[in-house]
């Protein structure tokens, strides 16, 4: 087994990985930017080394520095987390070349699934359903336009090197096709250094449902059920759950088998995710594969009892899956809410600042994977997601009720967060009935964004605190539970809760 793992990431996912390292008796190493010098993940690690730099580009993406530190501290392996270098085939290659183990799939599998047209081709060859479209990147516009007419409008133009919604264009009719392809190619070239684009039929109002897979690297691949990820905003997931309220056993089985075939097709090793779209006729289509641990992995952990980071580590070490006997049994229901440092009442504008007071939620069925603490400074340099709340219940209703209670219980001040918005999502009838698509937030915006009296009052209160802090350069004294400050927050959540019933 590994003796020491370097975590090439920051925030909540770095803490998450370090926790499993500690449980496994493995030393953990943090690397950090100037901004993150005092971040909780730095203190969670057994050792921590500065990368220098402020932006991601100057710090967490500097792989030569990271490899130097790995060599200097005697690490055996590198865990990339998600984002940053996690799906960079060249980095994975460089890690292995320098003599460390990359905790993830092979560079070949990352590269293959990173090319969306190559991935589609492979899926078609292995009878994994894909959305009707071109098998190759568009060569000449006239041919592509013919294909688009055959598929039938509306169609989507996607970048072959893209993913996650970057560089997509919707085309409603033939006359718009040429300009859209040219525009998409220009954007793709600027964003990914690769102008290749391809065409897919546009699936209207789909659900986004993904399957967690695990391959032991010794010929065995299993799936760990699905995650419902349809509730998202601008391609950022907001709420995820497992299982999906949409699937029945037959559909789950068919999609699960397709997911396993997909992973086997690319010679996968470790934990990965197969994303599907499901249309209103309950037909499913392969969308893309994510060759990393995902933000929303905890909901799968809650319903399977597994530790996916532990599985990643034992597989990477060549020991296969660690808890084979317990795998593939599912128990209960889990929901995850992502907490962002954003102001939902001002179009989700970023809300940097110092967390003046923080008392997180806990109690029955609640898990929090957080990257911050009271006193933490939230900068504009990295992802605004500061924490994830996960609720487990023996059924969906109990999980949602627990989540609602936890969101109400959560006390944070000094920055805006998406908590008031999440309370409205949890309280929404369509969500509670499991009847929603990827259009949920657009569709029900009026119910979810209305600034009610209580929210307005708190927003005013927070800006007053911010103002005082700024003006007098004093830090706000952390209120105790009986103080006015904490009381107002609690009050807000109660009012919201009543309203949303
Ligand atoms: C689609 C689609 C409809 N039809 N492809 C967005 C993220 C990227 N992974 C692919 N995406 C989509 N691809 C076809 N052929 C709709 C989306 C999409 C979406 C997918 C999942 C979750 C949220 C979404 C929001 C808008 C569009």
Boltz pocket constraint, residues with backbone or C-beta under 6 A from the ligand:
constraints:
  - pocket:
      binder: B
      contacts: [[A, 131], [A, 156], [A, 163], [A, 164], [A, 165], [A, 166], [A, 200], [A, 201], [A, 202], [A, 203], [A, 204], [A, 206], [A, 207], [A, 208], [A, 229], [A, 230], [A, 232], [A, 235], [A, 277], [A, 287], [A, 288], [A, 438]]
      max_distance: 6.0
